[in-house]
Amino acid sequence: MRELAERTGIRFEDMLFYGDRLDEGGNDYPVKAIGIPSIEVTGWEDTADKVEALLPTLS
């Protein structure tokens, strides 16, 4: 994620990460731990639903 931020110029605060293991010790936890806003999901279907719900709120 750090390299993505460096290469794109996108700040962590402007990213949004979806992960199913955001708990400490989970494979997605390091993303949350460095300060990237994160949304917990239970699987790809939940991810799709949450992204779909987010889209109309974006300008």
Sine and cosine of phi, psi and omega as CSV:
sin_phi,cos_phi,sin_psi,cos_psi,sin_omega,cos_omega
0.00,0.00,-0.58,0.82,0.04,-1.00
-0.89,0.45,-0.68,0.73,0.00,-1.00
-0.91,0.41,-0.63,0.78,0.05,-1.00
-0.86,0.51,-0.71,0.70,0.02,-1.00
-0.88,0.47,-0.69,0.73,0.00,-1.00
-0.90,0.43,-0.70,0.71,-0.07,-1.00
-0.96,0.30,-0.53,0.85,-0.07,-1.00
-0.98,-0.17,-0.35,0.94,-0.09,-1.00
0.98,0.18,0.12,0.99,0.02,-1.00
-0.99,0.14,0.80,-0.60,0.01,-1.00
-0.97,0.25,0.47,-0.88,0.03,-1.00
-0.81,0.59,-0.65,0.76,-0.04,-1.00
-0.89,0.46,-0.38,0.92,-0.03,-1.00
-1.00,-0.10,-0.02,1.00,0.04,-1.00
-1.00,-0.05,0.32,-0.95,0.13,-0.99
-0.62,-0.78,0.83,-0.56,-0.08,-1.00
-0.91,-0.41,0.70,-0.72,0.08,-1.00
-0.95,-0.33,0.78,-0.62,-0.02,-1.00
-0.51,-0.86,0.47,-0.88,-0.02,-1.00
-0.99,-0.16,-0.08,1.00,0.00,-1.00
-0.72,-0.70,0.90,0.43,-0.01,-1.00
-1.00,0.07,-0.10,0.99,0.01,-1.00
-0.93,0.36,0.44,-0.90,0.03,-1.00
-0.83,0.56,0.79,-0.61,-0.07,-1.00
0.99,-0.11,-0.25,0.97,0.03,-1.00
-0.97,0.22,0.39,-0.92,-0.05,-1.00
-0.92,0.38,-0.34,0.94,0.03,-1.00
-1.00,-0.08,-0.16,0.99,-0.07,-1.00
-0.84,0.54,-0.64,0.77,-0.01,-1.00
-0.84,0.54,-0.54,0.84,0.03,-1.00
-0.91,0.41,-0.73,0.68,0.03,-1.00
-0.90,0.45,-0.65,0.76,-0.07,-1.00
-0.90,0.43,-0.46,0.89,0.02,-1.00
-1.00,0.02,0.07,1.00,0.14,-0.99
0.98,-0.18,0.20,0.98,0.04,-1.00
-0.99,0.14,0.81,-0.59,0.05,-1.00
-0.81,0.58,0.73,-0.68,-0.11,-0.99
-0.71,-0.70,0.56,-0.83,0.04,-1.00
-0.85,-0.52,0.79,-0.61,0.01,-1.00
-0.98,0.18,0.70,-0.72,0.02,-1.00
-0.77,-0.64,0.27,-0.96,-0.02,-1.00
-0.96,-0.28,-0.12,0.99,-0.01,-1.00
0.19,-0.98,-0.04,-1.00,-0.09,-1.00
-0.91,0.42,-0.55,0.83,0.00,-1.00
-0.92,0.40,-0.68,0.74,0.04,-1.00
-0.90,0.44,-0.64,0.77,0.05,-1.00
-0.87,0.49,-0.74,0.67,0.00,-1.00
-0.86,0.50,-0.69,0.73,0.01,-1.00
-0.88,0.47,-0.69,0.72,-0.04,-1.00
-0.95,0.31,-0.59,0.81,0.08,-1.00
-0.92,0.39,-0.68,0.73,0.02,-1.00
-0.87,0.50,-0.64,0.76,0.03,-1.00
-0.93,0.36,-0.50,0.86,-0.02,-1.00
-0.97,0.25,-0.61,0.79,-0.13,-0.99
-0.78,0.62,-0.72,0.69,-0.01,-1.00
-0.91,0.42,-0.28,0.96,-0.02,-1.00
-1.00,0.05,-0.17,0.99,-0.03,-1.00
-1.00,0.06,0.59,-0.81,0.01,-1.00
-0.99,-0.12,0.00,0.00,0.00,0.00
